[in-house]
């Protein structure tokens, strides 16, 4: 039942969010261990930038939410290098709280506009 509800939310969200050249889609995937984020151009069906928590340099013990925020800042930094300033946020069927929210806040702090 939980997986079905998540899939329904994912489909509803994906219908509303289509990435373009001007505003690509910032997609978030979270597993139990890591968070991944991608910036995708749906018209060309191409992933422009992809990052994961595995790329973060700090190996000290910090909680998952803080690592997710750092991931948001990292993807924003990489996006600004490629001259991407505006994105559409795709939470991917997850509720907008916890690690998903932290990725969004980190990306905003890094300079991306939603």
Secondary structure, DSSP 4 states (H G I P E B T S, - for coil): -HHHHHHHHHHHHHHH----SSSEEEEEEE-SS-EEEEEEETTTTEEEEEEEGGG----S---HHHHHHHHHHHHHHHHHHTT--BEEEE-TTS-SSTHHHHHHHHHHHHT-B-
